[in-house]
Amino acid sequence: MGNRVLMLENSVYSVITPEGCAAILWNDCEKVEQAADALSMTAENLYKYKIIEEIVKEPQGGAHRNPHQAASILRRVLRRHLGELSKLSPDELVAQRRKKFRNIGAFA
């Protein structure tokens, strides 16, 4: 879905790994933690910066501990978002998507 970006609560979203970022910015692979902080790639940070629309809760212990429950939660959230988006016209969808990604570009 291009109009909405959702993230599981324990996931990360970035165009580069912290290791790659540390190597490029500081020429030092030891600065991985500093790079991860600078990338602000957690679901919480990206929600705060309005890069994503929703943080999807995971089962106790993370999605990997109970993939069936995680899939059930995600299915419910996706259906809700698809239901909301299905009420929009194609022109409204395109306009919304353009605005979203222009705003993300302004953040970068």
C-alpha positions in Angstrom: 0.0 0.0 0.0 1.7 3.2 -1.1 -0.7 5.4 0.7 -0.1 4.0 4.1 3.1 2.7 5.7 2.7 0.5 8.7 5.4 -1.0 10.9 5.4 -3.8 13.4 6.4 -2.3 16.8 9.8 -4.1 16.9 10.8 -3.6 13.3 13.2 -1.1 11.7 12.9 0.8 8.4 15.9 2.4 6.8 17.6 2.8 3.4 20.9 1.7 4.8 22.2 -0.5 7.6 23.7 1.1 10.7 27.0 -0.6 9.8 26.9 1.0 6.3 26.0 4.4 7.7 28.9 4.2 10.2 31.3 3.3 7.5 30.2 6.2 5.3 29.7 8.9 7.8 32.6 8.2 10.2 34.7 5.7 8.3 34.4 3.6 11.4 32.4 0.5 11.7 32.7 0.6 15.5 30.1 3.5 15.6 27.2 1.3 14.7 25.2 2.3 17.8 25.7 6.0 17.1 24.7 5.4 13.4 21.5 3.5 14.5 20.5 6.4 16.7 21.2 8.9 13.9 19.1 6.9 11.5 16.0 7.1 13.8 14.8 3.9 12.2 12.5 2.5 14.9 8.7 2.4 14.5 8.3 4.9 17.4 10.6 7.5 15.8 9.2 7.1 12.4 5.6 7.5 13.7 6.7 10.6 15.6 8.2 12.1 12.4 5.0 11.1 10.4 6.9 8.8 8.1 4.5 5.9 9.0 0.8 6.0 9.8 0.6 3.2 12.4 2.6 1.0 14.7 1.2 -2.5 14.6 1.4 -4.2 18.0 3.1 -7.5 18.2 2.3 -10.6 20.4 4.0 -10.8 23.7 7.7 -11.4 23.0 7.6 -10.3 19.4 6.1 -11.5 16.2 8.6 -14.3 15.8 7.4 -15.9 19.0 3.9 -16.3 17.7 3.7 -15.8 14.0 0.1 -16.9 13.7 -1.1 -14.3 16.3 1.1 -11.7 14.6 -0.5 -12.5 11.2 -4.0 -12.3 12.7 -3.2 -8.8 14.2 -1.7 -7.7 10.9 -4.7 -9.0 8.9 -7.1 -7.0 11.1 -5.0 -3.8 10.7 -4.6 -4.2 7.0 -8.3 -4.8 6.5 -9.1 -1.6 8.4 -6.7 0.5 6.3 -7.8 -1.1 3.0 -11.4 -0.4 4.0 -10.6 3.3 4.6 -8.6 3.5 1.4 -11.3 1.8 -0.7 -13.7 4.7 0.0 -11.4 7.1 -1.8 -11.5 7.8 -5.6 -8.4 7.0 -7.7 -7.6 10.8 -7.9 -7.8 11.1 -4.2 -5.6 8.1 -3.7 -2.9 9.5 -6.0 -3.1 13.0 -4.4 -2.8 11.5 -1.0 0.1 9.3 -2.0 2.0 12.2 -3.6 1.5 14.4 -0.6 2.7 11.7 1.7 5.9 11.0 -0.2 6.6 14.7 -0.7 6.4 15.2 3.0 8.8 12.3 3.6 11.2 13.9 1.1 11.0 17.1 3.1 12.0 15.2 6.2 15.1 13.8 4.5 
